[in-house]
């Protein structure tokens, strides 16, 4: 998609557009699937594994930066943990919060791009999150877990398509064309969303272990995921979503 196209969907206002909206929690099969996997893994971890078993789980499936920078041979865990960490959670509260955000932001995206693309997007978001975390904490020996890096990528993607509605077409709000970055960054609604997202991430990162000694996803990893979603959604979006971009009009 060219970022230089003109004539964009009209900004959403206070008028009634309920007929063109789809429910936020219209759960897609892919979202349900990921949620069930995360819940099942945590249930096994919390109810069936003893302390030694939980340590084994973290060593083999959580992302541990020092695995790559320390004097260790690269085993299977070195290749699967940059993605498998996103299916693990450090506490019931951690799991609950992430599943709520997954339902809210993952459902519109999965319904928009389809199951296969959504799975690929999850993997890419998880990788982007740990890439930035690794760049900042390359020698950390603390396991990194949680779906919030991948979910942050979904939030970044939502900023490109969820804040504008084409009033001339009876399509759900989330099914509109992908908007150019220049227009997105000039939208007050998007800027408020970005500001709130950043403040929440910094506050939770500082308050609940955003540094290298935390098992929770650090806010730096959130940023890595968010940037992947915001800048890279065009590589996962269906081309048909953007074919009418030239025909839409601004207010």
C-alpha positions in Angstrom: 0.0 0.0 0.0 1.3 3.4 -0.9 1.6 5.9 1.9 1.1 8.7 -0.5 -2.6 8.1 -1.4 -5.0 11.0 -0.8 -8.7 11.0 -0.1 -9.2 9.2 3.2 -12.1 8.0 5.3 -13.9 10.6 7.3 -13.0 10.9 11.0 -15.6 9.5 13.3 -17.6 12.1 15.1 -20.4 11.9 17.7 -23.0 11.0 15.0 -24.7 7.6 15.3 -22.6 5.0 13.4 -23.8 2.0 15.4 -25.1 0.3 12.3 -21.6 0.2 10.9 -19.9 -1.1 14.0 -19.0 -4.6 15.0 -18.9 -5.7 18.7 -15.5 -5.3 20.2 -15.7 -8.7 21.8 -16.9 -10.5 18.7 -14.3 -13.2 19.4 -12.5 -14.7 16.4 -11.6 -18.4 16.5 -7.8 -17.5 16.5 -8.3 -15.3 19.6 -10.2 -18.0 21.4 -7.5 -20.5 20.4 -4.6 -18.4 21.7 -6.6 -17.6 24.9 -7.3 -21.3 25.6 -3.6 -22.2 25.0 -2.5 -19.5 27.5 -5.1 -20.5 30.0 -4.3 -24.2 29.7 -0.5 -23.6 30.1 -1.0 -21.5 33.2 -3.4 -24.1 34.7 -0.8 -26.8 34.2 1.9 -24.5 35.6 -0.1 -23.5 38.7 -1.9 -26.8 39.6 0.3 -29.6 38.3 3.9 -28.5 38.3 6.0 -28.4 41.5 8.8 -25.8 42.0 11.3 -27.8 40.0 8.8 -28.3 37.2 8.1 -24.6 37.0 11.8 -23.9 36.9 12.1 -26.3 34.0 9.2 -24.6 32.2 10.8 -21.2 32.5 14.3 -22.4 31.5 13.0 -24.1 28.4 10.1 -21.8 27.2 10.6 -18.3 28.7 12.9 -15.8 26.9 16.2 -15.5 28.8 18.6 -13.0 27.2 21.8 -14.4 28.7 21.1 -17.6 26.9 22.5 -15.9 23.8 25.2 -13.7 25.3 26.5 -16.1 28.0 28.8 -19.2 27.6 25.9 -21.5 26.7 25.4 -23.7 23.7 22.3 -22.9 21.6 19.8 -25.6 22.2 16.2 -26.0 21.0 15.0 -23.6 23.7 17.1 -20.9 22.1 15.1 -21.1 19.0 11.6 -21.6 20.3 11.6 -19.4 23.4 11.5 -16.1 21.5 7.9 -17.0 20.7 6.9 -19.6 23.3 7.5 -17.0 26.1 4.4 -15.2 24.8 2.2 -18.1 25.9 3.4 -18.2 29.5 2.3 -15.9 32.3 3.7 -15.1 35.7 0.5 -14.9 37.7 -3.2 -15.2 37.5 -3.6 -11.4 37.4 -1.1 -11.2 34.6 -3.0 -13.8 32.6 -6.4 -12.2 33.3 -5.3 -8.7 32.2 -3.6 -10.0 29.0 -6.7 -12.1 28.0 -8.9 -9.0 28.4 -6.7 -7.0 26.1 -6.4 -9.9 23.7 -10.1 -10.0 23.4 -10.4 -6.3 22.9 -7.7 -5.7 20.4 -7.0 -9.2 19.0 -10.6 -9.8 17.9 -11.0 -6.9 15.5 -7.6 -7.7 14.0 -8.2 -11.4 13.6 -11.6 -10.8 12.1 -10.0 -8.3 9.7 -6.9 -10.3 8.5 -8.0 -13.9 9.1 -6.6 -16.8 11.1 -3.3 -17.5 9.3 -2.3 -13.9 9.1 -3.2 -13.4 12.7 -1.0 -16.3 13.8 1.9 -14.8 11.8 1.2 -11.4 13.3 1.3 -12.8 16.8 4.7 -14.4 16.1 6.1 -11.2 14.6 4.8 -9.1 17.5 6.3 -11.5 20.0 9.7 -11.4 18.2 9.7 -7.7 18.0 9.0 -7.3 21.7 11.9 -9.6 22.8 14.2 -8.0 20.2 13.9 -4.6 21.9 14.0 -6.1 25.3 17.2 -8.1 24.4 18.8 -4.9 22.9 18.3 -3.2 26.3 19.0 -6.1 28.6 21.3 -8.4 26.7 22.9 -9.9 29.8 19.7 -10.4 31.9 19.3 -13.9 33.4 15.6 -13.3 34.3 13.0 -15.2 32.4 10.7 -13.0 30.3 7.1 -14.2 29.9 3.7 -12.9 28.8 1.5 -12.2 25.8 1.5 -8.5 26.2 4.3 -7.9 23.7 2.2 -9.6 21.0 -0.9 -7.8 22.2 0.9 -4.4 22.1 1.5 -5.2 18.4 -2.2 -5.6 18.0 -2.8 -2.2 19.7 -0.3 -0.6 17.3 -2.1 -2.1 14.3 -5.5 -0.9 15.7 -4.2 2.7 15.6 -4.0 2.3 11.8 -7.6 1.2 11.1 -9.8 1.6 14.2 -10.3 5.3 14.5 -11.9 6.3 11.2 -15.2 5.3 9.6 -16.2 5.5 5.9 -19.7 6.9 6.2 -20.6 6.2 2.6 -20.2 2.4 3.0 -22.1 0.1 5.2 -19.0 -1.8 6.4 -18.1 -2.4 10.0 -15.8 0.3 11.4 -12.9 -2.1 11.7 -13.1 -3.1 8.1 -12.1 0.2 6.6 -8.8 0.8 4.7 -5.5 1.0 6.4 -4.7 4.7 7.0 -1.4 6.4 6.1 0.8 7.1 9.1 0.8 10.8 8.3 -3.0 11.0 8.8 -3.0 8.7 11.8 -0.5 10.9 13.6 -2.6 14.0 12.9 -5.7 12.5 14.5 -6.5 13.7 18.0 -8.2 10.4 18.9 -5.1 8.4 17.9 -2.7 10.8 19.7 -4.8 10.5 22.9 -4.8 6.7 22.5 -1.0 6.7 22.1 -0.5 9.0 25.1 -2.7 6.9 27.4 -1.0 3.7 26.1 2.4 5.1 26.8 1.6 6.3 30.3 -0.1 3.0 31.3 2.9 1.1 30.1 5.5 3.2 31.9 3.4 3.2 35.1 2.9 -0.6 35.1 6.5 -1.1 34.0 7.8 0.9 36.9 5.2 -0.4 39.4 5.2 -4.0 38.5 8.8 -4.8 37.5 9.7 -3.1 34.2 13.4 -3.8 34.7 15.6 -6.8 34.0 14.7 -8.5 37.3 11.0 -9.1 36.4 9.2 -12.1 35.0 6.6 -9.8 33.5 6.9 -8.3 30.1 8.8 -5.0 30.5 7.4 -1.8 29.0 10.3 -1.6 26.7 9.1 -4.9 25.1 5.6 -3.4 24.8 7.1 -0.6 22.7 8.9 -3.2 20.5 5.6 -5.0 19.9 3.6 -1.8 19.4 6.1 -0.4 16.8 5.9 -3.7 14.8 2.1 -3.5 14.7 2.0 0.2 13.9 4.6 0.1 11.2 4.2 -3.4 9.9 0.5 -4.1 9.8 0.5 -3.3 6.1 2.4 -6.5 5.5 -0.3 -8.6 7.2 -3.4 -6.8 6.0 -5.5 -8.2 3.2 -4.9 -6.2 0.0 -8.7 -6.0 -0.6 -9.1 -3.9 2.5 -7.2 -1.0 0.9 -8.4 -1.2 -2.7 -11.0 1.6 -2.3 -8.6 4.0 -0.5 -8.5 6.5 -3.4 -12.3 6.6 -3.6 -12.9 7.7 0.0 -13.1 11.3 1.0 -12.1 13.4 3.9 -14.5 15.5 5.9 
